[in-house]
């Protein structure tokens, strides 16, 4: 026959919360010792020791939320099963609200990756504006094809320089500030582009180089920023979502630029895309921190998930290796070569597709933009699939190095398709 003893928890200005404990026979349910005592409601959601004789009442399920908890302690050959249930009878709503931390329905890291994807979208959209606008610019100012190539490549003059130091800047000053400064600067350069083209070729090339200098920071900052916000098993998906936004920027800008241009002109089109950058900037500065530890809106459970995911992964900045040390690593050389090959085809398509369709096939700018957008739409979808697949392989036990090699080898598909198209055209 089980016996019942009362145990009363008293909290000032609150009706006592009563618990009942019973002795029970089943073994193996845990351990708990319950004696006559006075308990206070613990701030951590459990029953904590306050006063009385020999109390150990803690564990999952006990606490303010009204859940029931079970723990057993063997004492004198007998086992005591304690069932603890609490209710909010007589507790002021304000006291409950202050004691229970609300769990957000939308995780902070989802908000972070959404904003990163948005700025990567704008980063690429602002590039594409010039790829489309260069056709009417060339007609208006009488640019030759060779000069068009110089204008398009001037973006890369600054891009090469800043992409090498962007990660180091993000480590030193924080990804939030560096990404914000880069977005503000390239949005300014976007606004100034039509004005610079009307002044002189030197001014135009300088503004385009400034534009590339600001945009070159985006990728290394993203690569430094996301690992701080995502555990290891979610990072590939986070990067894939961000890169999906990047490629989606191509699609949106290719399709929207000719339409916007026909309504508000060249200068208005550049100003429109730049204004989106400043709108994003205001949201970014008010809602994101460089590190989740500094966030005031993240829940404790989500922060713990992120911090646990950092185990075995070095996300904090460290001493930057020398160039000699970098070039002595075969892994670095392999990744560099893969990016050279990838970007060669990428920037050729990005810079020349609208011009190619307009001049070779003599189709108008709106039609050329539709043809130009197709590869980037496919790339946005395949990029997300690749990231999700990489996370799945890592969770399945594949090493990170092997997964990276598999993803790099997938680059072979693009040159094979281009080679086939070239052979078809020649035939």
N, C-alpha and C positions, 0 to 999 in steps of 0.2 A: 504494500500500500504506500503510495507516494505521499509524502508530507509536504505541506506548503508553508513557507515563511515569508512574511512581507519584507520588502526592501523599498524604502521611500527615498526618492531623489528630490531634494529641495533646492529651489533657485529663488533668490529674492524677487519679490513682486510678481511671481508666477505661481500658479496653482501647482502643487506637488504632482510629479509624475510618478505613478505607482507601478512597480514591477512585481511579478510573482515568480518564485523559483520553486522547482520541484525536484525531489530526488528520483532518479530513474535508474533502471537497470542496464540498458543497452550500453555497450562499451564501444570505444573507437570513434566517438563523435567529437573529440577535442578535449580541451581542459579548461575548467573555470572554477574558481572558488568563490562562493557567495556566503557572506556572513551578514549579521545585522550591522548596518552602517548608514552613513549619510553620504549620498553621492551628488555631485554637481554635474550638470549637462556640459560635456566637453565641447570646446569650440571646433574640434576636428570631426564632429559627427559621431563620437563614441562615448561610452560611459567612462569617466575617468575617476581616479582615486581622489577623494576629498578629505574624509575623516572616517574614524571608526576602526574596526579591527580587521586587519588582514584582508584587503579587498583586491581582487584582480578581475575587473569587469571591463573588458575591451575586446574589440574585434569587429569584423565585418557584420553589418546588419544592425548594430546597436546604435541608437542615436536619435537625432532630431527628426529624421524623416519618417519615423513611425514604422520602420522595418523591424522584423523580429530577428533576434540573434540566438545562436545555440553554442554553448561551450561547456565542457565537462571537466571536473577536477576530481581525481580519486582521493578520497580522504577517509582514513580509518577503515579501509575495506569497503567503503560505500562510494558510489559515484553520484555526483549532484548534477542534474541537468537544469540549467537556468534558461528561462525564456524571458527575454526582455522586450517589451513593446512600449513605445512612447506615443503619446498623442499630443495635439496642440491645444487641448482644452484649456482655456484661460490664458493662453499666451498671446500677447499683443502682436498683430500682423507686422508691425515695424521691427519687433525683436526677431521674428522669423526671417524677415527679409535680410536683416543684417547678418544673421547667422548662416544662411544658406546662400552660397555663391551661384548665380544663375549660369547654366550651361548654354553658350551661344549655339543657335541652330546652324549658323554658317561659320565654319572654322576659319581662323585667322589666316592659315596658310592658303586656303582657297581664295580668300580676298587678295592675298599677296600675289599669287601666281596669276590671277585675273588682271591685276594692274601691270604686272611685268609683261604679260602677253599683249596688253593694250599698247604699251609703249613700244614694244617690238613691232607691232603692227604699224604704228605711226612712223617708226624709224624707217621701215621699208617703203611705206606709202609716200613719204617725202622724197625718197630717192626716185621713185617711179614717176613722180610729177615731171621731173626734168627729162626723163626718158621719152615721155609723150610730148612735152612742150618743146623739145629740141627741134621737132619737125616744123612747127610754125615759126620758131625763133630763126631757124636757118633760112626759111623763105623770106622772113621780114628783114633780116640783116645781111642776106646774101652769103651765108657761111658755106664753105666747101665741105665735102665729105671728110677730108682730112682734119679740118678745123673742128668739125662736129666730134670727131674722135678725141681731139685734144680737150675739148670742153667736158666730154663724158669722163675722160680719164683724170681730169684735175680733181675730181672728188677723191680719188684714191691717193693723191699726194699726201693729203693730211691724214687720211684713214690709216695708212701704213704706220705712221708715226705714233698716233694715239693708241692704236690697238696693242702696241707692245708695252705700254705703261698703264693701260686702263685697269688691269687687275691689281697692280701695285697701289694705284690711287684709291681703289675701292677698299683694299686692306687697311690703308692708313687713315682714310677719312670716312669710311663707311659707304656701303652701296647706296643708301638712301640719298646722301648728298651728291655723290658723284653722278648717279643717274639723273638726278634732278638738274644739276648744272649742265650736263650734256644735252638734255632735252631742251632746256631754255636756250642754249647756244645754237643748236642746229635749227630750232624753230625761228630764231632771229635770222639766221643765214637763209632760210627758206623765204622769208618775207623780202629780204634784200635782193634775191636773185634777179627778178625782172628789172629792178632799178639798176643793178650793176650791169646787166646786159645792154641797157640803153645808154650807159655812160662810156664804157670802153671794154675792150677784150681783156685787158690786164685786170680791171676791177672785177669782171665776171669770174676770171680764173681764181682770183684771190678769195672771192666769196665762196666759190665751190670748194676750194681747198679748206676753208674754214668750216664749211658744212661737213666735209669728210673728217676733219680733225675731231669735231664734236661727236659724230656718229661712230667713230672708231672705238669709243669708250664703251659703247652699249654692250657688245658681246662679252668682253672680259668682265665687266661689272656684273652682268647677269650670271656668268659662270661662278663668280665669287659670292654673289648674293644668295642664290637659291639654295646652295648646300647648308647655309646657316638656318634656313627656314624649313627644310624638309629632311626627314630621316633617310637613311641610305636606300631603303627599299622603295621610296617614292620619288627619288630624285630624277630618274630617267623620264618618268611620266611628267614631272614638273617642267623639265627642259623641253620635252616634246610639245606640251601645251604652249609654252612660250614661243617655241619655234613655229608651231602651227599659226600663232598670231602673226609672226614675222612674215611667213609666206602668204598668209591671208591678206596682209597689207599690199602685196603685189596685185592680187586679184582685185581688191576693192579699188585701188588707185588706178589700175589700168582701165577698169570699167567706168569709174566715176569721173576721172579727169577730163576726158573729152566732153562729157555732158556738162560738167561744171564750167568748163572753159567756154562752151558755146553760150552760156548764160551770163557769166560775169567777167569773162575775158582772162587773159594770161595773169595779170597782176592779182586779180581777185581769187584765182584758183590757188596761187601760192599762199596768199594771205589766209584763205580758208583752212588749208591743211596746217599752217603754222598755228592758227588759233586753237585747233584741236590739241596741239602739243601743250599750250599754256593751260587749257582746261584740264588736261590730264595732270599737269604739274600741281595744280591746286589740290586735287584729290589725293595725290601721292604724298604730298608734304603733311597733310592732316591725318592720314590713316595708316602710315607704314613706318616701321623702324628698321634700322640696319640689322638688328639682331632681335630675335623673339624675346630674349631676356629683358630687353628694354621696353617691350610693349606693355601698355597699361590695359589693353582690352583682351589679351589672350587668356584663356582659361588655364588653370593649373594642370589639368589632365593633358591638354594639348601641348603645353610647354614641356611636360615630362616626357611625352611621346617623342618630341623633337630632340630633346637632350639625350634620351636613351638611344636614339638613332644615330647620334654622333659618335658613339663608342666604336673605336677602331677606325674612325675616319677623321682625319685632321682637317678641320675647317677654319681654324684660326690662322691668321697671318703669321708667317715665319720669315726668316732671313731669305732674301731673294737670291737664288743661285746665280753664279757667274755664267756668262755666255759659253765659256769653255766647258763648264760642267754640263750645261744643257746640251750642247752639240756632241758631247761624248756619249749621250744616252741614245741607244737605237730606238727606244720608244718615242722619244721626242722627234727624231728624224722621220720616223714612220708617220706620225700624226701630222707633222709639217708638210710632208710630201702629199698626203691625202688631202689636206686643205688647199694646197697649191692647185692640184688637179681639179678639185671640186669647184674652187672659186674661179678658175680659168673659164670653165664652161658657164658658171653661174653669171658672171658679170658680162660675158659676151651676149648671152641671151637677154639679160636685163637691159643692157644699154642699146642693143641693136635690133631687137625684134620689131618694134613699131616702125623704125626707119626702114628695115628690110621689107616688111609687107607693104609699106607705103610706096617705096621707090621701085622695087622689083615687080610687084604684082599690081601696082597702081590702084590700090584700094584706099578708101578714105580712112581718116584717123579713128573713127568709132569702130569700124570693122576690124582694123588692125589691132585695136586694143582688145577686142574679144578674142582674137586668135592668140594674142600675146598672154592673155590671162590663163589660158587652159593649163599650161605646164605648172604654174604656181598653185592652182587649185588642187591639182593632183598631189603636188609636193606637200601641201598643208595637211592633207588627209594621210598620206603615207608616213609623214613625219610623226604624227601622233601614234599611228599603229606601231612604228618602229620603237618609240619610247615605251609604250605599254608592253610590247614584246620583250624589250630588254629587262624591264622590271620583273616580268614573269619568269624569264630565264634565271635571273639572279635569285629570286625566291625559290626556284626549283633546284638550286644547288650549283648552278654553273658559276665559275669564277668570273669576277668583274672583268679581268683581262681578256678572257675568251669571248665574253659578250661584246666587248668593245671591238675586237677583231671581226666578229661576225657582222656588226653594224657597219664597219668601215668597208668590208668587202662588198656590201650591198651597193656601194657607189658604182660598181662596175656596170650596173644596169643602164645608167644614163649615157655614158659614152658609146655603149653598144647600140642604143637606139639612135643616137645622133649619127653614128657611122652608117647605120642602115639607111637613114634618110638621105645622107649624102650620096651613097651608092645608087639609091633609087633616082635621085635628081640627075645624076650624071648619066644614068642609063636612059 
